[in-house]
Amino acid sequence: MENERWYSLLSKTEIKNPLLQLQRSETLLRGLLKEFGYHLPIKSHLIFINPGFQLYQAPINIPAVFPSQLNRFLEKLKTIPNAAKSRNLKLAEQLNARCLKENPYVLIPEYTYDLLRKGIICSSCTSFLAPFTQGYLTCGECGSKEKVDTAVLRSVKEFAVLFPDRKITTNTIVDWCGGIGSGKVVQRILGKNYKIQGHGKYSYYIDK
């Protein structure tokens, strides 16, 4: 952080200020609660869950919970008494009822498998991760690290969403991940987390 602006450390490119997003979300939530007839205090936080995340030059009073503080923060939440439980349940039902099942403003662009760039995308900044060393993938843009098993599984789920009619095979996922991880590595990950169907070169994987 520099002068209330946020930058990626490695590339020095400016990124969106999450504090502004937090403030906007809090304002919208307060308006929604007022609409429901509730006048409850709101305490908002930025939650950073990536264990490799680090924020430099952060002010002391920033409303953030960093990876090393997450367990303590969750334990603190558990100590808050459930006052007026029936009221809370009613509010939860009202909030759930207002959730949009489908966003009418989302326009899905046309795409094909061959036209999409292959590789594993960083979960923090959406750049492409570099080949793994010692079981980890590293982002050259933001410096985040992720276990290869976790990254490959995330990519498999993205593939299944983008191409629900295509079968999940070892060779397909190796190609989809841009060659990150050998066939043996991908086969081990798929075999551990999915159920195999068929035999030999005709085998594929489905959810357990």
Long-range contacts (C-beta under 8 A, 24 or more apart in sequence): 1-55, 1-56, 1-57, 1-58, 1-59, 2-57, 8-125, 8-141, 8-142, 9-54, 9-56, 9-142, 9-143, 10-140, 10-141, 10-142, 10-143, 11-141, 11-142, 15-125, 18-46, 19-46, 19-62, 19-63, 22-46, 22-63, 32-95, 32-98, 33-91, 36-91, 36-94, 38-91, 45-73, 47-73, 50-123, 50-124, 50-144, 52-124, 52-143, 52-144, 52-145, 52-146, 53-124, 53-144, 54-143, 111-162, 113-163, 113-166, 116-162, 117-178, 118-175, 118-176, 118-177, 118-178, 118-179, 119-177, 119-178, 119-180, 120-151, 120-152, 120-154, 120-155, 120-177, 120-178, 120-180, 121-155, 121-158, 122-146, 123-151, 123-154, 128-178, 129-180, 131-179, 131-180, 132-180, 132-181, 137-180, 148-180, 148-181, 148-185, 148-189, 149-189, 151-180, 152-177, 152-180, 152-181, 152-185, 152-186, 152-189, 153-189, 153-193, 156-189, 156-190, 156-194, 167-204, 167-205, 168-194, 168-204, 168-205, 168-206, 169-203, 169-204, 169-205, 170-203
